[in-house]
C-alpha cells in the first residue's frame, strides 16, 4: 500500500509541476547498457525550445534517498530558470550510488551512466551544445559529491562543475549513507575509500581551465570537509568560487544555493 501511495503522490506531483510550468518537460527512461536497467530522468526544456537552435545543458544531481524529481520539489521554479537562462536542465535518478562506478557492485555504475550514457542520449535526442563548453554538472549533498566527482574526472565532458552542501570527503563518515555497500567497509578497503573521495581529485584539475563553484552553509555537517577542500584548492592555486553563508543541510538552503550556481554556469556557457 505504501508503494502504491508513493507512486500516486509522485504522479500527482509531476502532473502539478507540468501544469504550473506550461512548458516542455519530459520524464524519460534511458537504458544503461553497463547496468542493464532503465533509469528515469526529468528533462526541463526552455519555454521557447527550438530544434533549430542549440542549448547548453545543466545536469542537476540529487542527494541520498532522493530521485529524479527531488530537484523539482526543492526548486519548483526550475522551468522558469531554464527559460530565463535559455538552457536545458536534466535531473537523473542516481539512486543511492554516490555517482560512482562501484568497484564491488556491478549494478551501481552511475559514473558511466551520467557521464557517458545519459550525455550521449541527451545529445542524440535534444538540440544540445555537443561539447564541454555547453555542459555543466552540480548537485546537493551526495549530488554535490557527484557534481565534483564527475566534473573533475570527466573534464572533457563537463566544462564546469559545482557542489552544494556536498560530501566532498567521504572518509570521516564510514558508516553513513550506504557507502560501504558500494566500497566495502572502510577498515577492510581503505584504498577504495581514498580513491573515491573528491578530496583526492584536486591533482587532476587543470587550473587554466577550472570552472568550479562550491557552496556550503556554516551549520552543515559537511561544512568542515568543504572548508578543507577550499583550502586545498587555494594551496594548489586552482580558481574557484566558494560561497559560505548561514544555513544547514536542507531544502531551503539548496533552493537558494542553486540560484547562484545556475547564474555561474550561465556565465560559463556564454563565455566568448
N, C-alpha and C positions, 0 to 999 in steps of 0.2 A: 504493500500500500504506500509506503514512504517513497519508493521509486516512482510509482505512478504519479503521486502528488508532486514530486520534484520535477518530473518531465512536464506535467501540466503547467507548473509555475514557470519553467523555462520557456515553454511555448507562448504563454500569455505575455511574459516579459518581452520576448522578441517581437511579438506582434505589436505591442505598445511602442517599442523602440522604433520599429519600422514606420508605424503610423505617425508618430510625432515628427520623425525626421523628414518624411516625404521626399526621400531621395534614394538613389540606388544603393542598397545594402544587400549583400549576398551571404548566406551561410553555405559554405561549400565543403564537401568532403574530399580530401586529397589522399590518394593511396600512397602509402610509404612502401616502396619495394624492399627497403632494408629491414623493416619491422614486420611487413606482411599484414598491415592493418590500415583502415581508413581513419584519417584524423580530421576533425572538424575545425573550421576556421571562419571567423567573421571578417568579411571584406567590406569596407566602407569606401565608397567612391565619392568624389566631389559631385555636387548637385548638377553641374553642367558638364558632366563627363562626356567626352567626345573621342571616339575611336581614332580620329584623325590627329589627335594631339597625344603627346607622351607625358606621363606623370611620374614624379618620384614616389617612392613607397616607403612608408614608415611601418616597421614591424614592432608591435607592442606586446610584450610578454607578461603573463600573469604570475602571481605568486603561488606558493604551495597551497594545495587544496582548492585551487581555482580551476577555471576552464576558459573556453574561447569567448564567453560572454562576461567574464569578470570585469574587463575594462569598460564595457557598456554600462554596467551597473555603477561603477565608480565615477565614470565621466559620461553621463547621458548626452552631453553636447558634442561628443566626438564627430557626428556627422557635420555639425556646423564648423568644427575645426578643420575637417577635411576640405570643406568648400572654401573656408577663409584662406587657407594656405595652399589650395589647389594641389592636394596630394592624395594618394590612396593610403588608407590605414588598414593594416592586417593584424588580426588578433588570433593567433593559433592556440589550439588546445595542447599545452605542453605537459599535461598530466602532472605528476609529481617528479618529473625527470631531472630537474635542475639543468635541463638543456644540455646534458652531456650525452655522449655515446658511452653508455655504461660498459665498463670492461668485464662485468660479471653477469649482466642481464641483457641478452640479445633482443629482448622485446622493448627495451628502453634505449632507443638510438635517436634521440631528438636533436642532437647536434647536426647529424646528417640530414634529418628531416627538415629542420628550419633553414639551415644554411644552403642546402642543395635542392632537395625535393620540392619544398614549398616555393622557394625562389624561382625555380625552373617552371613550376606550374603558373605562378603569377605572371612571369614574363611571356609565357605561351598564351595565356588566357586573356590577359588585360593589356591595355596600351601603356606600357611602363617604360621608364628610362632604364635601359638594359645594361647598366654598368654600376660600379660602386659609387659613382658621382650622384646617382639617383636612389641610393638605398641607405637607410639608417635603421638602427635597432636599439631598443631600450625596454625597460620593464621595471616592475616593483618587486622588492623582496627577493624571492627565488628568481623572479624575472629580471631583477636588477643584476643579480649574478649572471644570468643568462645573456643579458644585453652586452655586458663587457666580455664575457667568455666567448661568445660568438663573434662580436665585433672585433676583438683583438686577434683571435685565431683565424679569422677569415676577412682580413683587410682588403683582399681582392674582391670580396662580395659586398661588404658593407663599408662605405666610406666614412661613416660617423657612427658613434655608439654612445650609450649612456646607461645610467643606473639611478633608480630612486629607492632609497632605503634598502640597498642591495646587500646580500650576504656575500660580500666581496672577499672574505676569508672564512672558509668553512671549518677550519681546523679547531677553533675554540668551541665548536658545537657538535661534538662527535656522536651524540645520542639524539639529535634532533631531526625532525622533518624527513624521516625515512632515508636519509643519505646513506646509511650503512647498508641498506638494501640494494644500493646501486654501486657502492665502492667497497663493500665489506667493512668489517669493524676497523676503527682507526688503529687499535693496538696491533691487529694482525696484518693490516695493509697500509702502513703509513705512506708508502710510495704512491699509491693511488690517490690518497688524500692530498699529498704535496703536489701531485701532477694535475689535480683537478680543481685547484683553487685559483681564483683570479689574481690573488696577491703575487703569485709566482709567474705571472704572464708579462709583467712590466718589461722584461728584457726583450719581448717580441715586438713592442710598439716602436714604430718609426716616428721619431719626434718631428720630422719635417712634414709629415702628412697626418699627424694626430688630430682628430676631431672628437673630443671626449667631454661629456658633461656628467657630473656626479652630484647628487642631491641627497641629503640626509638630515633628519631632524635631530636636535640635541637630546631629545628624550627617547630616542630609538635605541633598542638593544643592539642594533648594528652600528651605532654611532662610532664606537671606538675603532672598529675594523675599517670603517670608511675614513676616519682620520689618519690611520696608519697608511692606507693606500694613497691618500692625498700627499702625505709626506714622502712616500716612496716615489711618486710621480715627480714631485718637486726636486728631489735629490737627483733624479735622472734627467732633469730638465725637459720633461715631457709636457707640452702645453695642454691645458685642460681647464674647463670651467668647474668650479667647486662651490656649491651652494649649501650653506648651513643656516638654519633658522629654527625658531621654536616649532616643536611638533613631535609626534610619536609615530608608531608603526601602524598606521590606519588609513582607511579610505579617504578621510577628509584631507589628510596630508598629500596623498597621491593625486587627488582631484586638483589640488593647487599646483603641485610639482610638475605635472605633465604639461601645464601651460607653458612653463619656462622651457621645457625640453622640446616641445613642438616648435616653438619660436626659434630655438637654437638650430634645430635640424632644417627648418625652412630657410634660415640664413645660409646654412651649408649648401642646400640644394640650389640656391640662387647665386652662388659664387660665380663670378666671371673668370 
